[in-house]
């Protein structure tokens, strides 16, 4: 039974669609629409890290031996992973999450849970937040993500899997029981192939079958995991979203509908972004000593330029000269630009002295 005490949280699960393969198809247009496998070569003992949806249609799956993947899909194109690139893009996506909530639990480079219960973004609507996150990821990276919204981590994960790729699904408390009862138990997060076979031997094929088993029976056959199965089929999951990294930067960026060619127009956008970020940092009583400019050209090539000072950046007027100089150190203007971003790192809490300095600046200006 799903009870009211289990339904007060708002959780989003975001899962990038075929992440590594999608990055390779984005960066290498000749791979688009083709079965791409990122991982070890088929003549090695390597395995599939991930694969495109075109390869999945042949039955190829993550963690499968590359040799087996080749047999299933002889036309597959095997690409070695570029984890440095994936980590950079993952960090970019994480910054988008942190604009919505500080409660972000990264599971891997391509997957995260967000607790948005206390977030005021999008008028507090978790579904609207998920939609905005998906759009910002697409605008910033050219990649798609699927998102699930519900009142706990288990159901948010189930929701994100329902409409892949590029999906968005919300599971409300009143619908959770019906959805879970109709699902094959093999699709329950936390039930792997071995457990699925063991459940099948007990006559359990669907959530409805699982719900009929008592806690005592499940504990007898599965030990401590039995209680987990008993609870999740009833839509109960009290696991918190645990932020696993302290915030290291504040930033904002914008993707333009039409690529920019005028560096003066670019600077105007950067100034507006700076005002937004500094306002957020001041509200949270933090300041940063390192300024970073991000420029993404029309062909998706991205560069960053940074500067660290011996004192914090406090006012937009103090940042502008550095922005101008950093922008000149890129090819912006010579090459068209699709995205601009500004961030501040090397964070410290605003001290009483620094806050007083900031108040004085505001008074004088």
C-alpha positions as CSV (number, residue, x, y, z in Angstrom):
1,X,0.0,0.0,0.0
2,X,1.2,3.5,-0.9
3,X,0.7,5.7,2.1
4,X,0.7,9.5,2.3
5,X,4.0,9.7,4.3
6,X,5.7,8.1,1.2
7,X,4.5,10.8,-1.2
8,X,5.8,14.1,0.0
9,X,9.1,14.3,-1.9
10,X,9.7,15.4,-5.5
11,X,12.5,13.4,-7.2
12,X,13.9,13.6,-10.7
13,X,16.0,10.9,-12.3
14,X,17.9,12.0,-15.4
15,X,19.5,9.4,-17.7
16,X,21.5,10.4,-20.8
17,X,20.4,8.5,-23.9
18,X,23.2,6.1,-25.1
19,X,25.6,8.7,-23.8
20,X,29.0,7.6,-25.0
21,X,27.7,6.5,-28.4
22,X,25.6,9.7,-28.8
23,X,28.7,11.8,-28.1
24,X,30.6,10.0,-30.8
25,X,27.7,10.4,-33.3
26,X,27.5,14.1,-32.5
27,X,31.3,14.7,-33.0
28,X,31.5,12.4,-36.0
29,X,28.6,13.1,-38.4
30,X,29.5,10.1,-40.5
31,X,28.5,7.8,-37.6
32,X,24.9,9.2,-37.3
33,X,22.2,6.7,-38.0
34,X,24.7,3.8,-37.9
35,X,25.1,1.0,-35.3
36,X,27.9,2.4,-33.1
37,X,29.5,0.4,-30.3
38,X,31.8,2.2,-27.8
39,X,34.2,-0.2,-26.1
40,X,36.8,-2.9,-26.8
41,X,37.5,-4.2,-30.3
42,X,35.7,-7.4,-31.3
43,X,39.0,-9.2,-31.7
44,X,40.0,-8.5,-28.1
45,X,38.6,-9.5,-24.7
46,X,36.9,-6.1,-24.4
47,X,33.3,-5.4,-23.6
48,X,30.7,-3.0,-24.8
49,X,30.7,0.2,-22.7
50,X,27.5,1.5,-24.5
51,X,26.0,1.4,-27.9
52,X,23.7,3.5,-30.1
53,X,20.1,2.7,-30.5
54,X,20.8,1.4,-34.0
55,X,23.0,-1.3,-32.4
56,X,20.5,-2.0,-29.7
57,X,18.0,-3.0,-32.3
58,X,20.3,-6.1,-33.0
59,X,20.3,-7.1,-29.3
60,X,23.6,-5.5,-28.4
61,X,23.8,-4.4,-24.7
62,X,26.2,-2.7,-22.3
63,X,28.7,-5.1,-20.6
64,X,28.3,-7.6,-23.4
65,X,31.6,-9.1,-24.8
66,X,32.6,-7.2,-27.9
67,X,33.0,-10.4,-29.8
68,X,29.4,-11.4,-29.1
69,X,28.2,-7.9,-30.1
70,X,30.0,-8.3,-33.4
71,X,28.2,-11.6,-34.1
72,X,24.8,-10.0,-33.3
73,X,25.6,-6.9,-35.4
74,X,28.3,-7.6,-38.1
75,X,27.9,-4.0,-39.5
76,X,28.6,-2.4,-36.2
77,X,31.3,0.3,-36.0
78,X,33.5,-0.1,-32.9
79,X,34.8,3.1,-31.4
80,X,37.3,3.4,-28.5
81,X,36.0,5.4,-25.5
82,X,37.1,9.0,-24.9
83,X,36.4,9.2,-21.2
84,X,38.1,12.6,-20.9
85,X,35.5,14.0,-23.3
86,X,32.6,12.2,-21.6
87,X,33.7,13.6,-18.2
88,X,33.9,17.1,-19.5
89,X,30.3,16.9,-20.9
90,X,29.1,15.2,-17.7
91,X,30.4,18.2,-15.7
92,X,28.6,20.5,-18.0
93,X,25.4,18.6,-17.5
94,X,25.9,18.6,-13.7
95,X,26.2,22.4,-13.7
96,X,22.7,22.4,-15.3
97,X,21.4,20.3,-12.4
98,X,22.9,22.5,-9.8
99,X,21.1,25.5,-11.2
100,X,17.9,23.8,-10.2
101,X,18.9,22.2,-6.8
102,X,22.0,21.5,-4.7
103,X,20.6,18.1,-3.9
104,X,22.2,16.2,-6.8
105,X,23.4,12.6,-6.5
106,X,25.5,11.5,-9.4
107,X,25.3,7.7,-10.1
108,X,27.7,7.7,-13.1
109,X,28.8,10.1,-15.8
110,X,25.4,9.8,-17.5
111,X,22.9,9.4,-14.7
112,X,21.8,11.3,-11.6
113,X,19.1,11.8,-9.1
114,X,17.8,15.3,-8.1
115,X,15.7,16.0,-5.0
116,X,13.8,19.1,-6.0
117,X,11.3,19.1,-3.1
118,X,12.6,22.5,-1.8
119,X,13.4,24.0,-5.2
120,X,11.5,27.1,-6.3
121,X,12.5,26.7,-9.9
122,X,9.7,26.5,-12.5
123,X,7.2,27.5,-9.8
124,X,8.0,24.4,-7.8
125,X,6.8,22.0,-10.6
126,X,9.1,19.0,-10.8
127,X,7.8,18.0,-14.2
128,X,8.5,21.5,-15.6
129,X,12.0,21.4,-14.0
130,X,12.6,18.1,-15.7
131,X,11.4,19.5,-19.1
132,X,13.7,22.5,-18.7
133,X,16.7,20.4,-17.7
134,X,16.2,18.2,-20.8
135,X,16.0,21.3,-23.1
136,X,19.0,22.9,-21.5
137,X,21.0,19.7,-22.0
138,X,20.0,19.6,-25.7
139,X,20.8,23.2,-26.2
140,X,24.2,23.0,-24.4
141,X,25.5,19.7,-25.6
142,X,23.4,18.7,-28.6
143,X,22.5,15.4,-26.8
144,X,19.2,14.0,-25.5
145,X,18.3,12.8,-22.0
146,X,15.3,11.0,-20.6
147,X,13.9,12.1,-17.3
148,X,11.5,10.5,-14.8
149,X,9.6,12.3,-12.0
150,X,8.1,10.7,-9.0
151,X,8.0,10.8,-5.2
152,X,11.0,8.5,-4.6
153,X,14.2,7.3,-6.3
154,X,12.9,3.9,-7.3
155,X,9.8,5.2,-9.1
156,X,11.7,8.1,-10.7
157,X,14.2,5.6,-12.1
158,X,11.2,3.5,-13.4
159,X,9.7,6.6,-15.0
160,X,12.9,7.6,-16.8
161,X,13.0,4.2,-18.5
162,X,9.4,4.3,-19.8
163,X,9.7,6.6,-22.8
164,X,13.3,6.3,-23.9
165,X,15.0,7.9,-25.8
166,X,14.3,11.6,-25.2
167,X,11.5,10.7,-22.8
168,X,9.7,12.4,-20.0
169,X,7.4,10.6,-17.6
170,X,5.8,11.4,-14.3
171,X,4.5,8.7,-12.0
172,X,2.0,10.1,-9.5
173,X,1.1,8.3,-6.3
174,X,-2.3,7.4,-7.5
175,X,-0.9,5.6,-10.6
176,X,2.1,3.9,-9.0
177,X,0.4,0.7,-7.8
178,X,-1.2,0.0,-11.2
179,X,2.1,0.6,-13.1
180,X,4.1,-1.6,-10.7
181,X,1.6,-4.4,-10.7
182,X,1.7,-4.6,-14.5
183,X,5.5,-4.6,-14.9
184,X,7.6,-7.7,-15.4
185,X,9.8,-8.1,-12.3
186,X,12.9,-8.1,-14.6
187,X,12.4,-4.4,-15.2
188,X,12.4,-3.5,-11.5
189,X,15.6,-1.6,-10.7
190,X,17.6,-3.8,-8.3
191,X,16.3,-7.2,-9.6
192,X,18.9,-8.7,-11.9
193,X,18.8,-11.8,-14.1
194,X,19.7,-14.3,-11.2
195,X,17.0,-12.9,-8.9
196,X,14.5,-12.8,-11.8
197,X,15.1,-16.5,-12.4
198,X,14.7,-17.3,-8.7
199,X,11.5,-15.3,-8.5
200,X,10.2,-17.1,-11.6
201,X,10.7,-20.4,-9.9
202,X,8.4,-19.1,-7.2
203,X,5.8,-18.3,-9.8
204,X,6.6,-14.6,-9.8
205,X,6.6,-12.9,-13.2
206,X,5.0,-9.5,-12.6
207,X,4.7,-6.9,-9.9
208,X,1.3,-8.2,-9.1
209,X,2.7,-11.7,-8.4
210,X,5.5,-10.2,-6.3
211,X,3.0,-8.1,-4.3
212,X,1.2,-11.4,-3.3
213,X,4.2,-12.7,-1.5
214,X,4.5,-12.0,2.2
215,X,7.5,-10.2,3.8
216,X,8.2,-13.5,5.6
217,X,8.3,-15.5,2.4
218,X,10.5,-12.9,0.6
219,X,12.9,-12.7,3.6
220,X,13.1,-16.5,3.7
221,X,14.2,-16.7,0.1
222,X,16.2,-13.5,-0.4
223,X,17.4,-12.5,3.1
224,X,17.7,-8.7,3.7
225,X,16.9,-8.0,0.0
226,X,13.5,-9.5,0.5
227,X,12.4,-6.5,2.5
228,X,13.6,-4.2,-0.3
229,X,11.5,-6.2,-2.9
230,X,8.5,-6.2,-0.5
231,X,8.7,-2.4,-0.2
232,X,9.4,-1.4,-3.8
233,X,6.5,-3.3,-5.3
234,X,4.4,-1.2,-2.9
235,X,6.0,2.0,-4.2
236,X,7.9,2.5,-0.9
237,X,11.5,3.8,-1.1
238,X,12.9,6.0,1.7
239,X,16.4,6.3,0.4
240,X,17.5,9.9,0.4
241,X,19.2,11.7,-2.5
242,X,22.8,12.1,-1.2
243,X,24.8,15.0,-2.7
244,X,28.1,13.3,-3.3
245,X,30.2,16.3,-4.2
246,X,30.4,19.8,-2.7
247,X,29.6,22.6,-5.0
248,X,32.7,23.8,-6.7
249,X,31.5,26.5,-9.0
250,X,28.6,28.7,-10.0
251,X,27.8,29.4,-13.6
252,X,25.3,30.3,-16.3
253,X,25.3,29.9,-20.0
254,X,23.1,30.5,-23.0
255,X,22.7,28.8,-26.4
256,X,21.7,31.1,-29.2
257,X,19.0,30.2,-31.8
258,X,21.3,31.9,-34.4
259,X,25.1,31.6,-34.1
260,X,26.8,34.9,-33.1
261,X,29.5,36.5,-35.2
262,X,29.8,39.9,-33.5
263,X,32.2,39.9,-30.5
264,X,30.5,43.0,-29.0
265,X,27.2,41.3,-29.0
266,X,28.9,38.3,-27.3
267,X,30.3,40.6,-24.6
268,X,26.8,42.0,-23.9
269,X,25.5,38.5,-23.4
270,X,28.4,37.6,-21.1
271,X,27.8,40.7,-19.0
272,X,24.1,39.7,-18.5
273,X,25.2,36.1,-17.5
274,X,27.8,37.5,-15.1
275,X,25.1,39.7,-13.3
276,X,22.9,36.6,-13.0
277,X,25.7,34.4,-11.5
278,X,27.0,37.0,-9.1
279,X,23.5,37.7,-7.9
280,X,23.0,34.0,-7.1
281,X,26.4,33.8,-5.3
282,X,25.7,36.9,-3.2
283,X,22.3,35.5,-2.2
284,X,24.1,32.3,-1.0
285,X,26.8,34.2,0.7
286,X,29.7,32.9,-1.5
287,X,32.3,34.4,-3.7
288,X,34.8,33.1,-6.2
289,X,38.4,33.9,-7.1
290,X,38.5,32.2,-10.5
291,X,36.6,33.4,-13.5
292,X,36.1,31.0,-16.4
293,X,34.7,31.9,-19.9
294,X,33.3,29.1,-22.0
295,X,32.9,29.4,-25.8
296,X,31.3,26.8,-27.9
297,X,31.7,27.3,-31.6
298,X,29.1,26.5,-34.3
299,X,30.7,23.1,-34.9
300,X,30.4,22.2,-31.2
301,X,34.1,22.6,-30.5
302,X,34.4,24.1,-27.0
303,X,37.2,26.1,-25.4
304,X,37.5,27.7,-22.0
305,X,39.7,30.5,-20.7
306,X,40.3,31.2,-17.0
307,X,41.8,33.8,-14.7
308,X,42.4,33.6,-11.0
309,X,43.0,36.7,-8.9
310,X,44.2,37.3,-5.4
311,X,40.9,38.8,-4.4
312,X,37.3,37.7,-5.1
313,X,35.2,38.8,-8.0
314,X,32.4,40.8,-6.4
315,X,30.9,43.2,-9.0
316,X,30.1,42.9,-12.6
317,X,32.0,46.1,-13.4
318,X,35.2,44.4,-12.0
319,X,34.6,41.3,-14.1
320,X,34.0,43.0,-17.5
321,X,37.7,43.9,-18.3
322,X,38.7,40.3,-17.6
323,X,35.8,39.0,-19.8
324,X,36.9,41.2,-22.6
325,X,40.5,39.9,-22.4
326,X,39.5,36.3,-22.1
327,X,37.2,36.6,-25.1
328,X,40.0,38.1,-27.2
329,X,42.0,35.0,-26.4
330,X,39.5,32.8,-28.2
331,X,38.5,32.7,-31.9
332,X,35.1,34.2,-31.1
333,X,34.3,36.8,-33.9
334,X,36.6,34.9,-36.4
335,X,34.4,31.8,-35.9
336,X,30.7,31.8,-35.2
337,X,29.6,31.0,-31.7
338,X,26.6,28.9,-30.6
339,X,27.0,29.1,-26.8
340,X,28.6,31.3,-24.2
341,X,29.0,30.7,-20.5
342,X,30.5,32.3,-17.4
343,X,31.4,30.6,-14.2
344,X,33.2,31.4,-10.9
345,X,35.1,28.8,-8.9
346,X,37.7,28.7,-6.1
347,X,34.8,29.4,-3.8
348,X,34.8,30.8,-0.3
349,X,32.1,32.0,2.0
350,X,31.6,35.7,2.0
351,X,33.3,36.9,5.2
352,X,32.0,39.8,7.3
353,X,34.9,41.9,5.9
354,X,34.2,40.9,2.3
355,X,30.4,41.5,2.7
356,X,31.2,44.9,4.1
357,X,33.5,45.6,1.2
358,X,30.7,44.6,-1.2
359,X,28.1,46.8,0.6
360,X,30.6,49.7,0.4
361,X,31.0,49.2,-3.4
362,X,27.2,49.2,-3.8
363,X,26.9,52.4,-1.9
364,X,29.6,54.2,-3.9
365,X,28.3,52.9,-7.2
